[in-house]
Amino acid sequence: MIPKPTLRRLSTRIALTTALVGASVIFTIGLGAWWATTQFEKTAFLAMLRKDAEFQSNSVALRLSSLADRMHSVAQGNLLANALVDSAGKESYLLPFMATLRSVDGLAIQVLFTDFAGETIADNGRSHFSDEQIAWLKGHLGSGKPGAAVFDTEGRRELMVAEMILSPRASAPEGALAYKFDLADLSAASGARLVLADDASGDELRVAVAAPERIREVGLAVEVDPDEAAQPLGAGTMALIYGVACLLLSAVLYLLSRRLGRYLTEDLRALESFAALVMREGFGARRLRLDRPGESAAVAAAINLMLDRLNELHAQLQRDSEERFRLVVESVRDYAIYMLDPQGIVVSWNRGAERIKGYAADEVLGRHYSLFYPPEDIAAGLPERHLARAAYAGHCEEEGWQVRKDGQRILAAMVITSLRDRSGRLIGFAKVTRDVTERRRAEAALRDSEAHLRTVLDSVVDAIIVIDMHGTIESANATTESLFGYKPEEVLGRKVNLLMGVQYAHRHDEFLRNYLNTGTRRVIGMARDVSARRKDGSEFPIELSVGELRLAGTRKFIGIVRDITDRKRAEQELRQHRDHLRDLVEERTHELLRAKDAAESADRAKSEFLANMSHELRTPMHAILAFAGLGVQKSQTASIPPDKLLQYFERIRDSGKRLMLLLDDLLDLSKLEAGHMQFYIQPAAVRPLIDEIYAELAPVLRERRQRVLVEGDAGVPLANMDYARTGQVLRNLLGNASKFAPHGSLIAISYTTREDHVEICVSDEGIGIPPDELESIFDKFVQSSKTRSGAGGTGLGLAISKQIVEAQGGRIWAANNPERGARFCFTLQIGATAGSMVAARTASTPATSGSGDKV
């Protein structure tokens, strides 16, 4: 490459030599030009005006073409077409984009974006279109073609242009992009103005404007007024001008001679410019072309050969890079990675996409990617909105339902990224999709499991407290609050000795450290009677059982706390009455002998209950342990199909529910016998209660194909009852009727008024009850001999129902139907008793219901 200073000196020497030779000719040429200019002064002046008009016409045409091309590209772009179907994006991307159209090439314009009916969708924030202009736009929409018109608005002439907007899937216009501007803004030269071509005026100094096709129909022209144009100069001024012209001619000669010098160094400068261009933008397909033969042409040919070789090497490297990228994408199987063109058509497909979507590559290539969306999302235009959002923001992240080839719906996390070339033009989209269905299902199952475990812990009558290795409380169940008086947030994160009696609190940390260091157990794995301390400072006796749990290398300790105040009081009273009981033994011996037979009968019933209870407890427990163990074994040896894993957890859940029902019966029985169960008695309608219990048991009845007939008097008054407990009785009777009646049978529920009470009966077509057992089936732990095997049960349901009914002042009995089946009835008192709390009586003392008396 020749240095630039050398090239400039060579051109300067050639220019100076040429300028000196021609300097003597300049003055003679100037004198001749003086006379010629004087003769043709007027002709030159008019010609100058004509040239000025032509220049103005070309300038206006260029500005109109630039403006028309810009607005045509906006109207044909995807942004406005997508906005026609995505009204929600108006605030996010349409309005900011319209605001950028307030000026094009320095020309202020007003822009209006409408739908196919001419109704405004958006403008550029500075638009005001008259009623006449809006009416013209609506009329022009029917033609489906672009057009223009000129309007006289408040003494100004405005040119209005309408561009049609076509939907990507339709050929008819679905909207319009209208813009207008003041014609006076297009012509800024003195003495020239922009007029309509058909205006009545002389056309000697008028030149038509070569406007774009859509604006040409208006017919614009530039007109020059000689009176307003600059006039020819006087003789003195002309002499000065010619003097200056001589100097200018000398300068021109210098420049021409310099151009000659540049011509002589043209090849060298071409080499220099080409080298600079390659350094700045890269070579690509560019090659150096020299028309004149010589050494420079030989050098250019050598450079071109070198660039061809470099281009081949670059292309090979690019192909290798693209092949490596393709292999990486094809090897990904957990993600669906594919490319879309700007309209959403699939143009590439990897193996992960084939596995997740179920389609082979030849089944989707060339099809629109909305194929993977559910019908309701397609109808709502969701695929188009996703592409529009990605085009505007650069990417779009969503999580929603997708449809596989087999019709199965999967929950997918997807990212759509827009792809643009160096000029910023949209060339397509990259879409990455991952199937998160199983992850979401596992998260939901975990939440359900945690909620179920929390419900179980909160329903236990004992306080359950979990601490870490430092004795800090991490969790506590609901019973802890009722037992100690602390709310959960008051104890979490605090030391557990906060809840311990004074004599044990200061020793707890020592016991814990000793166990962690030596393994010596003082409390772990055994039950001890200690004292605890409530929030108010009072102490009370508890039975404390502590277990250890190891999780992920850490130790947790679970404490089960039971309030034994009543037991300690009973033990104290037992010790006080021990001597007195010794004296009473002899006189009670006779009574005990009489009660022997009853006790033996009760013992037999209890033995049968314990045997049955053992079966009822062991059956679901074996199921829980078996399926839990199977799940652990399968999870360690092989992947478990989701449906099989779901079946294991459903069996564990069903067994757990069965245990919960059994525990609920035992808890209700213990509360009733201890007199701790409270009843809130208030007037309530019977029929809604029956409908509620029927709706609750409807799935079981449908499974057994059993029909339920409900009959009752229209005028049955309100009954005094505890709504929830009475529902428990009715649920027990209807459940027994369904359990012991054959499939497809009829179950009847009736309610009627009997003097001062309401009588509710449940009748079935089942196996019936032996006549000698109609009374004993309401005793605890007793089942009918006909139902003792086969259907299962503990013999507690009817006993609990009897105590609930009697605690509300009613009675319950059983009878056999004349044809087949059994009939269970119970009564509720009629009255307007206000809501009251009534305690449950023991079975030995009948309960009555009154005006809120505690029984």
Secondary structure as the mmCIF struct_conf table of DSSP 4:
data_model
#
loop_
_struct_conf.conf_type_id
_struct_conf.id
_struct_conf.beg_label_comp_id
_struct_conf.beg_label_asym_id
_struct_conf.beg_label_seq_id
_struct_conf.end_label_comp_id
_struct_conf.end_label_asym_id
_struct_conf.end_label_seq_id
HELX_RH_AL_P HELX_RH_AL_P1 LYS A 4 GLN A 39
TURN_TY1_P TURN_TY1_P1 PHE A 40 PHE A 40
HELX_RH_AL_P HELX_RH_AL_P2 GLU A 41 GLN A 76
BEND BEND1 GLY A 77 GLY A 77
HELX_RH_AL_P HELX_RH_AL_P3 ASN A 78 ALA A 83
TURN_TY1_P TURN_TY1_P2 LEU A 84 VAL A 85
HELX_RH_3T_P HELX_RH_3T_P1 SER A 87 GLY A 89
HELX_RH_PI_P HELX_RH_PI_P1 LYS A 90 LEU A 94
HELX_RH_AL_P HELX_RH_AL_P4 LEU A 95 ALA A 99
TURN_TY1_P TURN_TY1_P3 THR A 100 LEU A 101
BEND BEND2 ARG A 102 ARG A 102
STRN STRN1 SER A 103 VAL A 104
TURN_TY1_P TURN_TY1_P4 ASP A 105 GLY A 106
STRN STRN2 LEU A 107 ALA A 108
STRN STRN3 GLN A 110 ASP A 115
TURN_TY1_P TURN_TY1_P5 PHE A 116 ALA A 117
STRN STRN4 THR A 120 ASP A 123
BEND BEND3 GLY A 125 ARG A 126
HELX_RH_AL_P HELX_RH_AL_P5 ASP A 131 LEU A 141
TURN_TY1_P TURN_TY1_P6 GLY A 142 GLY A 144
BEND BEND4 LYS A 145 LYS A 145
STRN STRN5 GLY A 147 THR A 153
TURN_TY1_P TURN_TY1_P7 GLU A 154 GLY A 155
STRN STRN6 ARG A 156 LEU A 166
TURN_TY1_P TURN_TY1_P8 PRO A 168 ARG A 169
BEND BEND5 SER A 171 ALA A 172
STRN STRN7 PRO A 173 ASP A 182
HELX_RH_3T_P HELX_RH_3T_P2 LEU A 183 LEU A 186
BEND BEND6 ALA A 189 ALA A 189
TURN_TY1_P TURN_TY1_P9 SER A 190 GLY A 191
STRN STRN8 ALA A 192 LEU A 196
TURN_TY1_P TURN_TY1_P10 ALA A 197 ASP A 198
BEND BEND7 ASP A 199 SER A 201
TURN_TY1_P TURN_TY1_P11 GLU A 204 LEU A 205
STRN STRN9 ARG A 206 ALA A 208
HELX_RH_AL_P HELX_RH_AL_P6 GLU A 213 ARG A 216
TURN_TY1_P TURN_TY1_P12 GLU A 217 VAL A 218
STRN STRN10 LEU A 220 VAL A 224
TURN_TY1_P TURN_TY1_P13 PRO A 226 GLU A 228
BEND BEND8 ALA A 229 ALA A 229
HELX_LH_PP_P HELX_LH_PP_P1 ALA A 230 LEU A 233
HELX_RH_AL_P HELX_RH_AL_P7 ALA A 235 LEU A 264
TURN_TY1_P TURN_TY1_P14 THR A 265 THR A 265
HELX_RH_AL_P HELX_RH_AL_P8 GLU A 266 GLU A 281
TURN_TY1_P TURN_TY1_P15 GLY A 284 ALA A 285
BEND BEND9 ASP A 291 ARG A 292
BEND BEND10 GLY A 294 GLY A 294
HELX_RH_AL_P HELX_RH_AL_P9 GLU A 295 SER A 331
BEND BEND11 ASP A 334 TYR A 335
STRN STRN11 ALA A 336 LEU A 340
TURN_TY1_P TURN_TY1_P16 PRO A 342 GLN A 343
BEND BEND12 GLY A 344 GLY A 344
STRN STRN12 ILE A 345 VAL A 346
HELX_RH_AL_P HELX_RH_AL_P10 ARG A 351 LYS A 357
HELX_RH_AL_P HELX_RH_AL_P11 ALA A 361 VAL A 364
TURN_TY1_P TURN_TY1_P17 LEU A 365 GLY A 366
BEND BEND13 ARG A 367 ARG A 367
STRN STRN13 HIS A 368 HIS A 368
HELX_RH_3T_P HELX_RH_3T_P3 TYR A 369 PHE A 372
BEND BEND14 TYR A 373 TYR A 373
HELX_RH_AL_P HELX_RH_AL_P12 PRO A 375 ALA A 379
TURN_TY1_P TURN_TY1_P18 ALA A 380 GLY A 381
HELX_RH_AL_P HELX_RH_AL_P13 LEU A 382 ALA A 393
BEND BEND15 GLY A 394 GLY A 394
STRN STRN14 HIS A 395 VAL A 403
TURN_TY1_P TURN_TY1_P19 LYS A 405 ASP A 406
BEND BEND16 GLY A 407 GLY A 407
STRN STRN15 ARG A 409 ARG A 420
TURN_TY1_P TURN_TY1_P20 ARG A 422 SER A 423
STRN STRN16 LEU A 426 ASP A 435
HELX_RH_AL_P HELX_RH_AL_P14 THR A 437 SER A 459
BEND BEND17 VAL A 460 ASP A 462
STRN STRN17 ALA A 463 ILE A 467
TURN_TY1_P TURN_TY1_P21 MET A 469 HIS A 470
BEND BEND18 GLY A 471 GLY A 471
STRN STRN18 THR A 472 THR A 472
STRN STRN19 ILE A 473 ALA A 476
HELX_RH_AL_P HELX_RH_AL_P15 ALA A 478 PHE A 484
HELX_RH_AL_P HELX_RH_AL_P16 PRO A 488 VAL A 491
TURN_TY1_P TURN_TY1_P22 LEU A 492 GLY A 493
BEND BEND19 ARG A 494 ARG A 494
STRN STRN20 LYS A 495 LYS A 495
HELX_RH_3T_P HELX_RH_3T_P4 VAL A 496 LEU A 499
STRN STRN21 MET A 500 MET A 500
HELX_RH_AL_P HELX_RH_AL_P17 VAL A 502 THR A 518
BEND BEND20 ARG A 522 VAL A 523
STRN STRN22 ILE A 524 ILE A 524
TURN_TY1_P TURN_TY1_P23 GLY A 525 GLY A 525
BEND BEND21 MET A 526 MET A 526
STRN STRN23 ALA A 527 ARG A 533
TURN_TY1_P TURN_TY1_P24 LYS A 535 ASP A 536
BEND BEND22 GLY A 537 GLY A 537
STRN STRN24 GLU A 539 LEU A 551
TURN_TY1_P TURN_TY1_P25 ALA A 552 GLY A 553
STRN STRN25 THR A 554 ASP A 563
HELX_RH_AL_P HELX_RH_AL_P18 THR A 565 THR A 637
BEND BEND23 ALA A 638 ALA A 638
HELX_LH_PP_P HELX_LH_PP_P2 SER A 639 PRO A 641
HELX_RH_AL_P HELX_RH_AL_P19 PRO A 642 ALA A 674
TURN_TY1_P TURN_TY1_P26 GLY A 675 GLY A 675
STRN STRN26 GLN A 678 ALA A 684
HELX_RH_AL_P HELX_RH_AL_P20 VAL A 686 GLU A 703
TURN_TY1_P TURN_TY1_P27 ARG A 704 ARG A 705
STRN STRN27 ARG A 707 GLY A 712
TURN_TY1_P TURN_TY1_P28 ALA A 714 GLY A 715
STRN STRN28 ALA A 719 MET A 721
HELX_RH_AL_P HELX_RH_AL_P21 TYR A 723 PHE A 740
BEND BEND24 ALA A 741 ALA A 741
HELX_LH_PP_P HELX_LH_PP_P3 PRO A 742 PRO A 742
TURN_TY1_P TURN_TY1_P29 HIS A 743 GLY A 744
STRN STRN29 LEU A 746 ARG A 754
TURN_TY1_P TURN_TY1_P30 GLU A 755 ASP A 756
STRN STRN30 HIS A 757 SER A 763
BEND BEND25 GLU A 765 GLY A 766
HELX_RH_3T_P HELX_RH_3T_P5 PRO A 771 GLU A 773
TURN_TY1_P TURN_TY1_P31 LEU A 774 GLU A 775
HELX_RH_3T_P HELX_RH_3T_P6 SER A 776 PHE A 778
BEND BEND26 ASP A 779 ASP A 779
TURN_TY1_P TURN_TY1_P32 LYS A 780 PHE A 781
TURN_TY1_P TURN_TY1_P33 SER A 785 THR A 787
BEND BEND27 ARG A 788 ALA A 791
BEND BEND28 GLY A 795 GLY A 795
HELX_RH_AL_P HELX_RH_AL_P22 GLY A 797 ALA A 807
TURN_TY1_P TURN_TY1_P34 GLN A 808 GLY A 809
STRN STRN31 ILE A 812 ASN A 816
BEND BEND29 PRO A 818 GLY A 821
STRN STRN32 ALA A 822 GLN A 829
STRN STRN33 ILE A 830 ILE A 830
BEND BEND30 GLY A 831 GLY A 831
HELX_LH_PP_P HELX_LH_PP_P4 THR A 833 GLY A 835
STRN STRN34 SER A 836 ALA A 839
HELX_LH_PP_P HELX_LH_PP_P5 ALA A 840 THR A 842
TURN_TY1_P TURN_TY1_P35 ALA A 843 SER A 844
BEND BEND31 THR A 845 THR A 845
BEND BEND32 SER A 851 GLY A 852
#
